[in-house]
């Protein structure tokens, strides 16, 4: 890891970051226990690749970005997984010039000598960023895909004959532990967001949600169900002998240097208890607004409205559209030592250092409204409300924004223009809303085209006709469109990862007048478009024509 004073010299001399901004980032990094680079990147001062190139130049070695590169296993396994993790090195290419080695610290002579002795080849060092290293290290787990079925089969044989009444004992024994650990490690390696364990009449079905789409992974025999459920309950500190009511819990696993928090929900079904576990990486830094997919004029809108000392910023969209991720990114950008931030959430997705986070507990009387009312007595500067669900929460949130607080929250509406009428329906006063809401962000998540198998193509006449009907003013024919052919890296799907498409409505004087008049959402949207708002569909089309996603993905998530 490069020393902070050297990093300051490199970045300030480059002109990317001012000395004052760097010093502020150092203070925040110390308070939040993050790296200075992470703070600078997610606050939008500089991109991660730009930092990497500047540091590589300092070390006088080439810079390499491996986040979208699939390294052949025969090259990767030249250096054992344990040694790669210990020295923070990744072999990524072997040719007549020797072994090309990505390193977090190219000055690490001990690591270079270790590799030379092991492979008896010349070594060409490259600089690799810390976050890139963590992502690429996960490629060692690719071999779990080939041995996954064998590991499961071997341990299922050892559990054969286990009776339901012996489930608690079996849950603590190695075969069941190994089955669950293998399933979770495989889920992490595949980049799954959720693991579903569903009991059917004669088997247990395990599915992963990857990039928003569910995939069948493995079918386990019915007898292992009780022990597997008991194992998860033990880890999540839940009641093992309770099978009639839903239970929620959490536990953590560690994969290399990454800690993954699993939020577990258990619900009784017809044939037994079903489990959904949400995987929440704790070690990765928050995404910057650019990495989320907010760019250009929309990025400026967000920065301007986040800089205001009071008012409301609302993020809207259906369940699973990435609203919470966007809120946490905004929260981390705002999280500086000179402000007090309080949140009321249901549930708390991520723990954020130096932020007072409260969990809704309706059974104990701690609702969003009650929690928000209590938080206002904690002298906050910024308040995050997980979701505005009812008129009482809406009313308190509006008054909090009126009395000098910056309020962030989510709302369930299909587009940005529908947020104001939704709050009016909840009973909020139009003139108060007009005075408090600064920005409304509507969003969806689309799958990214796999960069390794990206090709351009011409959409069918039917697709072009649909597009021309949607974008009446645009010459759709002049745009390029891309798709993924399918490769090993994306499991032949043509997609790898997700990105947001956005619609940002800044509340101007004209919009405020319409809100006070309680006009329909269509009229608000029409006025916003006249003032330059880019709609979800238009942002999606722009990203599709840039090779980021496909037009089919955009239509899938935006059209009913």
Helices and strands as residue ranges (DSSP letters): H 4-14, H 19-32, H 36-42, H 48-59, E 62-63, H 73-76, H 81-87, E 89-95, E 98-103, H 109-119, E 123-127, H 130-137, G 138-142, H 143-159, G 164-166, H 167-171, H 174-189, E 192-199, E 203-210, E 213-221, G 222-224, H 225-235, E 247-255, E 258-268, E 273-281, H 289-292, H 296-306, E 311-316, H 323-334, E 341-345, E 356-359, G 362-364, H 368-375, G 376-378, E 382-385, H 391-402, E 406-411, H 418-425, H 430-436, E 437-449, E 454-457, H 461-470, G 476-478, E 481-484, E 495-506, H 509-516, H 521-530, H 536-545, H 551-558
